[in-house]
Amino acid sequence: MKKYDVIVIGSGAGLDILDMAVEHGMKTALIDRGPTGGTCLNAGCIPSKMLIFPADRVMEIREASRLGISAEVSSIDFGAIMRRMHQVVNDDRAGIRRYLENSSELEFYDGTGEFIAPYTLQVGDQKLKAEKIFIAAGTRPLLPPIKGLDTVEYLNNESLLNLTHAPESLIIIGGGYVGVEFAHFFEAMGTEVTVLEMQSTILPGEEPEISEVVTRALGARMTLLTSAEVTATGQAADGRIEVSYRQSGASDVKTISAEKLLVAAGRQSNADLLKVDKGGIKQDPNGFINVDEYLETNLKGIYAVGDINGRELFTHTGHAEAAVAAANGLHGQREKMDYKASPHAVFTHPQVASVGLSQSAAAKEYKIMIGRADYKDTALGTAMMNEDGFFKVILQRETGRILGAHVVGPWASVLIQEVINAMAVDGGLNHIASGIHIHPALSEVVLKALSNAVVVED
């Protein structure tokens, strides 16, 4: 039995905690089943955005005609795009692994750690014990219970990265973040795309009017089937993959086929792989590890951060949680994790970004005001000829404090940042309006949305 001051499980956000423990001279072990660097680096935000950036350039060229520019995409080197992505991911992963293997300040266990008792894990034939354990082992693709899915060769967000050519056609099960991002990418690469979403709208977690904008934009490029329950999958005689579905209110089952199938139906916690139940660690009904507001599990000294706790499945939130958990677990603080200014973005076309409460959620807790401005309300938005983009902000009526903001359109993930910063300090209208905004710049849409705020009647 090897004893440590700190054990970290997972090399994504877990590396933040590992570095802090090592810096403070604690005897530290990292357990990681790989690939080194976690989901974001290997199969999430880094590779996907390296694919989506070229797709965005394709769309700029396609849409240039509205500005009086005649241009076309003559060819796309799909293989070159994929090789560039793999080069960046492989280099970063190799660098992290060299550090872990060569560092004299920590011990690296390459494998799956399984709890065999509270505060005790086994990796291979090694048993490890620590009073401080930080679980950052992430999630994996969720497989929905679809008849015949185990009989066909399907893609997920990990395996699609190994494609060497763009498929002629693709069916995507799931119209959430992953589904619409890859729908944008593959269609831009020349693939005929069909998206099947069980809910009544794609991006069902976003504001309804944002989902409408994205639906119109993607619907002009591909087939979107909402309120569609997938009932079965199978292999056609010609080798294509068949998907059967029934739309809400319809009695008949329809079947479509494509060269490839992508399953993007959500994420599943990796807590079961760690056998956390044997360690006495409690989980919620969906298998995510339960944590309190300090990110501590039901066992004192054991923390869970990132996707594995199911709070918010975004890399930046995981890193923020890692900082809080490290402060509490390593330094004895009692810092609460604050999600009020935790944002997210969807890198489809058009881009989407959101922070804080939705309008419906805010109205349940507060008396509110809503402000909205279209991109075309600004000089630069007019120059761009952007008809659909808009910025929406939700304010507490009595105080003017920002409760949430939602944006759809070019550079959405950048535009929302000043609102995030204001919300992080409980700011409101004055925190943003007191700063001079560049004219003509698209950031003026934020100021205009705030100045347009009107009372929403109860």
Secondary structure, DSSP 8 states (H G I E B T S, - for coil): -EEEEEEEE-SSTHHHHHHHHHHTT--EEEEE-SSTTHHHHHHSHHHHHHHHHHHHHHHHHHGGGGGT---------HHHHHHHHHHHHHHHHHHHHHHHHH-SSSEEEES--EEEETTEEEETTEEEEEEEEEE---EEE-----BTGGGS--B-TTGGGG-SS--SEEEEE--SHHHHHHHHHHHHTT-EEEEE-SSSSSSTTS-HHHHHHHHHHHHTTSEEE-SEEEEEEEE-TTS-EEEEEEETT--S-EEEEESEEEE---EEEGGGTTTGGGGT--B-TTS-B---TTSB-SSTTEEE-GGGG-S---HHHHHHHHHHHHHHHHH--------TT-EEEE-SSS-EEEEE--HHHHHHHS-EEEEEEEGGGSHHHHHHT-SS-EEEEEEETTT-BEEEEEEESTTHHHHTHHHHHHHHTT-BHHHHHTS---TT-TTHHHHHHHHT-EE---
